[in-house]
Amino acid sequence: MSLTELNQNLLLSVARQAIEHGLTTGKPPALDEADYPDELKHRRATFVTLEIGGQLRGCIGSLEARTPLVADIAHNAYGAAFKDPRFPPLQAEEYSKLHIHLSILSPDQPMTFRSEQDLLQQLRPGIDGLILQEGRHRATFLPSVWTSLASPKQFLQHLKQKAGLPPDYWSDTIQASRYQTEVIG
């Protein structure tokens, strides 16, 4: 589902407003989904990525479509600015330097593979986001991560580390799902 340009711009505006609201009130905004077009009311999983000067400044998202798209964007924009544990809360002087990227996820598709090599051969660099799960260990990389980890082997090794597993870890119980994203911004 590709959003209209008007609705893409509206979502970017919602993300900016959520961050502005957080800077002035210290709280996430309350949205009334009824104020938005039907296309933005569908339940969709999203990630909001913030950058300053090309460097990551925050990234928060959801892997499951539980809330309307517009509400998920507002929630994750606030979270990326103020709740990402890797960064201190965004400061007012940083706001004007922010570049906001919105990623709207397709439903994830479980992958079937016989080995790590089989999984690697199925990955499509630049296209697939990947969710990796082994027991309580779970992590994802958006398709945009392929720009810095271009080989499937690197991509998978770093994703294992993000999930709290050794980069050379493998087991027959490991699970993987892939998804694609529509990127705005």
N, C-alpha and C positions, 0 to 999 in steps of 0.2 A: 504494500500500500504506500504509494508515494503521495506526500502531502502537497497541497497547492503552495505556491510561493507566498501567498498572503498568509496562510496558516503557519508556514515555516517562520516567517517574520514575527508572527504573533507569539509563537513559542519562544523565540529568542527574547522578545520583549518580556514575557512572563518570567523567564529565567533572570533577566536583569532586575526586574522589579522585586523578585524574591530576595535577591542579594541586597538590593537597596533597603528593603524592608528590614532585613536582618541587621544591617549596619545601623539603622536608626532606632530600632526597637529591641534588638537582641533576640527576636523571636521569628519563627517561620510565619509566612503570610497565611491568612485564611482566604481560600478561593471559593467562589460560587461557580461551579462548573456550568450552571445554567446560562452564565454570561458569555459562553464561548460556543463556536460553531460545533455542530454534531461531529464533524471529523476529528475534533480534539477531545471528544468524550469517550471514545473507544478505549477499552482497557489495553494498555501497552506497557511493556517494560522499557525503561530508559536508563541512560547514563548521562551525566553532565560532567564535562571535563573543563577545567579552568587552566589557562596558561597565562604566564606573564613573560614577555620576551622570549617566547618559544620554549619556556621551561614549565613543567607541570607545577600547578599551584593547588590542585585539588581535583579529586574525581570520586564521585559517589553515584551509585546506581542501584537498580533492581533487576534481577534476572527473571522474575515472574510478573506477569501482567495482572496486577491486583487492583489498580486504581485507574481512573480516567487519565489519559495521556497528559492533559494540561496540569492536572494535580501532581502527577509523578514528576514532571519537569520542574515544577515549583519546589516540591519537596527535595528533589535531588540537587537543584541549584543551591538552595539554602545549605544542604548538607555538604556539598563540595566546598563551599566558601567557609563554613564554620565548624564542620564536624569531622572532616577527614583527619584521622589520628596521625597522619604523617606530617601534618602542617599545623602551625598555629592558626587561630581564627584570622580570617581576612581583616585587614585594617582599611580604614576609609581612604587613606592615601594610595592604596593599591588598586582601588576600584576602577579608576579611569584607564589603567593599564591592562585590565583583564580582557582576554579573548575567550569567548565561550563557545564550546563545541557541544552540540546535542547529538546523542546517538539513540536512535529508536530501533529497538531490537525486533527481529522477526522471532516467531516462536522457535525455541531450540529443538533440534532434531537429534535424538540419541544415535550414536554411531556404533556400528558393529565392526569389530576388528579382532584379529587372531594374535597379534603381537604389536610391540611398540613400532616396529618397522612398517607394519600394515597401517597403523594409525597415521604415521608420518606421511606415508604415500597418499593417504586420502585427504590430507589437509590442503587447502587452497590458499596460498599466501596472498594477502591483500583482500581476500574475500571473506574468509571464515573467522568468526570469533569462536573461542573454544572455552567450554566449561569442563573442568577436570575434577573428578571426585574419587576419593579413596577413603572409605570410612567417614570419619568426621572432618577430614581434610578436603577443602573445596576452594577453588579459585577460578577466575575467568580472566581472559585477555580479550579486549575488543579487537576487531579487525585492524584498527588504526595502529596497534602495537607492531604489526608487521613492518612498519617503516623503520623501526629501530632494531627489530629482531627478524631479519629477512629470511633466514633458513628455518624450515619446519623443525629441525632438531633443536636449534637455539630457542625457538619459540616455546617448544614443549618443555625443555629443560628449565627455562626461567619460570614457566607457569607452574611446574612442579615445586620449585622453590617458593613461589608466592603462596602455594597451598601448604607450605610447611613440610615438604618432602625433599629428600636429597635429589639433585638433578639427574642422577643415574638410576633412580628408583623405578622399579616396574613390578607389577603383580598381575595375576590373571583376574583380579577382582576390580581393577581400576576401571572407571567409567568415564566416558567422554560424550559430550553433546556439542553440536556446532550450531551457529546462528549467523545471520548477516545483519547489517545495520544500514539504516538510512541516516546519513550524517548531515547535520545542519550547522552552519557557522564555520 
